[in-house]
Amino acid sequence: MNRFLTISVISFFAISILFALQSCDSKKTVLKDVPEDKLDKSYTVKLNEKLVIELAANPTTGFKWSLESKIKPKIIKEIKKEYIKDLTMGIIGSGGHEEWTFETKKAGVLFMHFKYLKESGETDKEKYFKITVTE
């Protein structure tokens, strides 16, 4: 009986975590368009090539970049993101940048919305990008 109860409790928590994670992603929406005055940069990338977006960052401030829009997985796929410390400054806490790497899957156009924010939700800045994938 104890084993059944343990398995039931573990299953309940596992399912709860999955629903919580799914609901976080479901709050994101696919951007259909971004006004020109809000657009920070446009990229044109060929099919099956990698796109690297660099965003200035400093984790000692408590801020980090978050991709706020849902990307179209048939067109582009996130491969990795990593923080790269600026070694030229040599000062502790001087910052660096985050590199977000994507791989193109299909020709098309999409928009990305990034926010530089703290866990509390405080936002410092936002960036919008237009990505055009060509054959």
SULLINWO-V947395 format. One record per residue. N is the residue number from 0. RES is the residue in one letter. NEAR is the number of other ideal C-beta (glycine too) atoms within 8 Angstrom. Layout:
# SULLINWO-V947395
n->{N & N}
res->{RES & RES}
near->{NEAR & NEAR}
This chain:
# SULLINWO-V947395
n->{0 & 1 & 2 & 3 & 4 & 5 & 6 & 7 & 8 & 9 & 10 & 11 & 12 & 13 & 14 & 15 & 16 & 17 & 18 & 19 & 20 & 21 & 22 & 23 & 24 & 25 & 26 & 27 & 28 & 29 & 30 & 31 & 32 & 33 & 34 & 35 & 36 & 37 & 38 & 39 & 40 & 41 & 42 & 43 & 44 & 45 & 46 & 47 & 48 & 49 & 50 & 51 & 52 & 53 & 54 & 55 & 56 & 57 & 58 & 59 & 60 & 61 & 62 & 63 & 64 & 65 & 66 & 67 & 68 & 69 & 70 & 71 & 72 & 73 & 74 & 75 & 76 & 77 & 78 & 79 & 80 & 81 & 82 & 83 & 84 & 85 & 86 & 87 & 88 & 89 & 90 & 91 & 92 & 93 & 94 & 95 & 96 & 97 & 98 & 99 & 100 & 101 & 102 & 103 & 104 & 105 & 106 & 107 & 108 & 109 & 110 & 111 & 112 & 113 & 114 & 115 & 116 & 117 & 118 & 119 & 120 & 121 & 122 & 123 & 124 & 125 & 126 & 127 & 128 & 129 & 130 & 131 & 132 & 133 & 134}
res->{M & N & R & F & L & T & I & S & V & I & S & F & F & A & I & S & I & L & F & A & L & Q & S & C & D & S & K & K & T & V & L & K & D & V & P & E & D & K & L & D & K & S & Y & T & V & K & L & N & E & K & L & V & I & E & L & A & A & N & P & T & T & G & F & K & W & S & L & E & S & K & I & K & P & K & I & I & K & E & I & K & K & E & Y & I & K & D & L & T & M & G & I & I & G & S & G & G & H & E & E & W & T & F & E & T & K & K & A & G & V & L & F & M & H & F & K & Y & L & K & E & S & G & E & T & D & K & E & K & Y & F & K & I & T & V & T & E}
near->{4 & 5 & 6 & 7 & 8 & 8 & 8 & 8 & 8 & 8 & 8 & 8 & 8 & 8 & 8 & 8 & 8 & 8 & 8 & 8 & 8 & 8 & 8 & 7 & 8 & 6 & 6 & 8 & 6 & 8 & 11 & 4 & 5 & 10 & 6 & 5 & 4 & 7 & 11 & 6 & 7 & 8 & 10 & 5 & 11 & 8 & 10 & 6 & 8 & 9 & 12 & 8 & 11 & 8 & 11 & 7 & 13 & 10 & 8 & 6 & 6 & 6 & 11 & 9 & 12 & 8 & 11 & 8 & 11 & 7 & 13 & 9 & 7 & 6 & 13 & 14 & 8 & 10 & 7 & 7 & 8 & 6 & 8 & 8 & 6 & 9 & 5 & 4 & 7 & 5 & 5 & 3 & 6 & 9 & 11 & 10 & 11 & 12 & 11 & 14 & 11 & 14 & 11 & 14 & 11 & 8 & 7 & 9 & 7 & 13 & 13 & 12 & 12 & 15 & 10 & 14 & 11 & 8 & 5 & 4 & 6 & 6 & 8 & 7 & 6 & 9 & 10 & 13 & 13 & 12 & 15 & 10 & 15 & 8 & 4}
